Amino acid sequence: MKEYDRVELIKDRQEYSDAGVKKGDKGTILGENRLGYWLVYFDGENYQDTDGIWKTTEIDVGVKEEDLKVIKESD
């Protein structure tokens, strides 16, 4: 695994569900492996709030390497 790889969460843990992600969610690794964890930005949806500002439901979570599966390697 490396930065910018597309990954899928393959295991549910309380710490992930507390953050709002679940098994099957997909995201992108941003950053380097730190103590066995990768920082993953899980896909969200972009939307325009009532004040006109664009926001996202994207969630970033530190995930154990063994709980991720690479679905597309970065170049």
ROSE-4610 file (N, C-alpha, C; in Angstrom, 1 decimal, always signed):
// ROSE-4610
residu = [M/M/M/K/K/K/E/E/E/Y/Y/Y/D/D/D/R/R/R/V/V/V/E/E/E/L/L/L/I/I/I/K/K/K/D/D/D/R/R/R/Q/Q/Q/E/E/E/Y/Y/Y/S/S/S/D/D/D/A/A/A/G/G/G/V/V/V/K/K/K/K/K/K/G/G/G/D/D/D/K/K/K/G/G/G/T/T/T/I/I/I/L/L/L/G/G/G/E/E/E/N/N/N/R/R/R/L/L/L/G/G/G/Y/Y/Y/W/W/W/L/L/L/V/V/V/Y/Y/Y/F/F/F/D/D/D/G/G/G/E/E/E/N/N/N/Y/Y/Y/Q/Q/Q/D/D/D/T/T/T/D/D/D/G/G/G/I/I/I/W/W/W/K/K/K/T/T/T/T/T/T/E/E/E/I/I/I/D/D/D/V/V/V/G/G/G/V/V/V/K/K/K/E/E/E/E/E/E/D/D/D/L/L/L/K/K/K/V/V/V/I/I/I/K/K/K/E/E/E/S/S/S/D/D/D]
num = [1/1/1/2/2/2/3/3/3/4/4/4/5/5/5/6/6/6/7/7/7/8/8/8/9/9/9/10/10/10/11/11/11/12/12/12/13/13/13/14/14/14/15/15/15/16/16/16/17/17/17/18/18/18/19/19/19/20/20/20/21/21/21/22/22/22/23/23/23/24/24/24/25/25/25/26/26/26/27/27/27/28/28/28/29/29/29/30/30/30/31/31/31/32/32/32/33/33/33/34/34/34/35/35/35/36/36/36/37/37/37/38/38/38/39/39/39/40/40/40/41/41/41/42/42/42/43/43/43/44/44/44/45/45/45/46/46/46/47/47/47/48/48/48/49/49/49/50/50/50/51/51/51/52/52/52/53/53/53/54/54/54/55/55/55/56/56/56/57/57/57/58/58/58/59/59/59/60/60/60/61/61/61/62/62/62/63/63/63/64/64/64/65/65/65/66/66/66/67/67/67/68/68/68/69/69/69/70/70/70/71/71/71/72/72/72/73/73/73/74/74/74/75/75/75]
x = [+0.8/+0.0/+0.9/+0.3/+1.0/+0.1/+0.6/-0.3/-1.0/-2.2/-3.1/-3.7/-3.3/-4.0/-5.5/-6.4/-7.8/-8.0/-8.7/-8.8/-10.3/-10.5/-11.9/-11.7/-12.5/-12.5/-13.1/-12.4/-12.8/-13.2/-13.1/-13.5/-14.1/-15.2/-15.8/-15.2/-14.9/-14.4/-15.2/-15.3/-16.1/-15.5/-14.1/-13.5/-13.9/-14.1/-14.5/-15.9/-16.8/-18.2/-18.5/-17.7/-17.8/-17.5/-16.6/-16.2/-17.1/-18.0/-19.0/-18.7/-17.8/-17.5/-17.8/-18.0/-18.3/-17.7/-17.7/-17.1/-17.8/-16.9/-17.4/-17.2/-16.9/-16.7/-15.4/-15.3/-14.1/-13.5/-12.2/-11.6/-10.2/-9.4/-8.1/-7.1/-6.0/-4.9/-4.2/-4.1/-3.4/-2.4/-1.2/-0.2/+0.6/+1.5/+2.3/+1.8/+2.2/+1.9/+2.5/+1.7/+2.2/+1.7/+2.7/+2.5/+1.4/+1.4/+0.5/-0.9/-1.0/-2.3/-2.1/-3.1/-3.1/-4.2/-3.9/-5.0/-5.8/-7.0/-7.9/-9.0/-9.1/-10.2/-11.3/-12.4/-13.5/-14.4/-14.9/-15.7/-16.9/-17.3/-18.5/-19.2/-20.1/-20.9/-20.7/-20.5/-20.4/-21.8/-22.1/-23.4/-23.2/-24.2/-24.2/-25.1/-24.6/-25.4/-26.3/-27.2/-28.2/-27.6/-26.3/-25.6/-24.8/-24.9/-24.2/-22.8/-22.3/-21.0/-21.0/-20.1/-20.0/-19.3/-19.8/-19.3/-19.3/-18.6/-18.5/-18.8/-19.3/-19.5/-18.3/-17.2/-16.0/-15.6/-15.1/-14.6/-13.2/-12.3/-11.0/-10.8/-10.2/-10.0/-8.7/-8.0/-6.9/-7.3/-6.8/-7.3/-6.1/-6.3/-5.2/-5.0/-3.7/-3.4/-4.2/-4.3/-4.9/-6.4/-7.0/-8.4/-8.7/-7.7/-7.9/-7.5/-8.2/-7.8/-7.6/-6.5/-6.2/-7.1/-7.9/-8.7/-8.2/-7.3/-6.6/-5.4/-4.2/-3.0/-2.7/-2.1/-1.8/-0.5/-0.4/+0.8/+2.1]
y = [-1.2/+0.0/+1.2/+2.3/+3.5/+4.7/+5.9/+7.1/+7.1/+7.5/+7.6/+6.3/+5.2/+3.9/+4.1/+3.5/+3.4/+2.1/+2.2/+1.1/+0.9/-0.3/-0.7/-1.2/-0.7/-1.2/-2.6/-3.6/-5.0/-5.5/-4.7/-5.1/-4.0/-4.4/-3.4/-3.4/-2.2/-2.0/-0.9/-0.9/+0.2/+1.6/+1.7/+3.0/+3.5/+2.6/+3.0/+3.5/+2.6/+3.0/+4.3/+4.5/+5.8/+7.0/+6.8/+7.8/+8.0/+6.9/+7.0/+6.2/+5.3/+4.4/+2.9/+2.1/+0.7/-0.1/-1.4/-2.4/-2.2/-2.2/-1.9/-0.5/+0.4/+1.8/+1.9/+2.8/+3.0/+4.4/+4.5/+5.8/+5.8/+6.8/+7.0/+7.2/+6.6/+6.8/+8.1/+8.9/+10.2/+10.1/+10.2/+10.2/+8.9/+8.7/+7.5/+6.7/+5.4/+4.5/+5.0/+5.0/+5.5/+4.5/+3.7/+2.7/+1.7/+1.3/+0.3/+0.9/+2.2/+2.8/+3.7/+3.7/+4.6/+5.6/+6.9/+7.9/+7.7/+7.4/+7.1/+8.2/+8.8/+9.7/+8.9/+8.6/+7.8/+8.7/+8.2/+8.9/+9.5/+10.7/+11.3/+11.9/+12.8/+13.5/+15.0/+15.7/+17.1/+17.7/+18.8/+19.4/+20.9/+21.7/+23.1/+23.4/+24.0/+24.3/+25.5/+25.7/+26.8/+28.2/+28.3/+29.6/+29.7/+28.7/+28.7/+28.2/+27.7/+27.2/+25.7/+25.3/+23.8/+23.1/+21.9/+21.1/+19.7/+18.8/+17.4/+16.5/+15.3/+14.4/+13.4/+13.7/+12.9/+12.8/+11.5/+11.3/+10.8/+11.4/+10.9/+10.1/+8.9/+8.0/+7.3/+7.1/+6.3/+4.8/+4.0/+2.6/+1.7/+0.6/-0.5/-1.1/-1.3/-1.8/-3.1/-4.0/-5.3/-5.2/-4.1/-3.8/-3.2/-3.1/-2.5/-3.4/-3.3/-4.0/-3.0/-3.1/-2.2/-2.6/-1.6/-1.9/-1.3/-0.3/+0.3/+1.0/+0.5/+1.1/+2.4/+3.3/+4.6/+4.4/+5.4/+5.3/+5.7]
z = [+0.0/+0.0/+0.0/-0.7/-0.7/-0.9/-0.7/-0.8/-2.2/-2.2/-3.4/-3.9/-3.3/-3.6/-3.2/-4.1/-3.7/-2.9/-1.8/-0.9/-0.5/+0.0/+0.5/+2.0/+2.9/+4.2/+4.3/+4.8/+4.8/+6.1/+7.2/+8.5/+9.3/+10.0/+10.9/+12.2/+12.8/+14.1/+14.7/+16.0/+16.7/+16.4/+16.4/+16.1/+14.7/+13.8/+12.4/+12.4/+13.0/+13.0/+13.8/+14.9/+15.6/+14.7/+13.8/+12.9/+11.7/+11.5/+10.4/+9.2/+9.3/+8.1/+8.5/+7.4/+7.7/+6.6/+6.8/+5.9/+4.5/+3.5/+2.1/+1.6/+2.6/+2.2/+1.5/+0.5/-0.3/-0.1/-0.3/-0.1/-0.7/-0.4/-0.9/+0.2/+0.2/+1.2/+0.9/+2.0/+1.9/+3.1/+2.8/+3.8/+3.9/+4.8/+5.0/+6.1/+6.1/+7.1/+8.4/+9.5/+10.8/+11.8/+12.3/+13.4/+13.0/+11.7/+11.2/+10.7/+10.8/+10.4/+9.1/+8.3/+7.1/+7.3/+6.9/+6.9/+5.6/+5.7/+4.5/+4.5/+3.3/+3.1/+2.4/+3.1/+2.5/+1.7/+0.6/-0.3/+0.4/+0.0/+0.5/-0.7/-0.4/-1.4/-1.3/-2.4/-2.3/-2.4/-1.7/-1.7/-1.4/-1.8/-1.6/-0.5/+0.6/+1.8/+1.5/+2.4/+2.2/+2.1/+2.7/+2.6/+1.3/+0.4/-0.9/-0.9/+0.3/+0.4/+0.1/-0.8/-1.1/+0.1/+0.4/+1.5/+1.1/+1.9/+1.5/+2.8/+2.5/+3.6/+3.7/+3.1/+3.1/+4.6/+4.9/+6.3/+6.2/+7.0/+7.1/+8.4/+8.3/+9.5/+9.4/+10.5/+10.6/+10.6/+9.7/+9.5/+9.6/+10.3/+10.4/+9.0/+8.7/+7.3/+7.0/+8.0/+7.8/+7.6/+7.8/+7.6/+6.2/+5.4/+4.1/+3.0/+1.8/+0.6/-0.5/-1.2/-2.3/-3.5/-4.0/-5.2/-6.5/-6.3/-7.5/-7.0/-7.5/-7.1/-7.8/-7.1/-7.7/-8.6/-9.5/-10.4/-9.8]
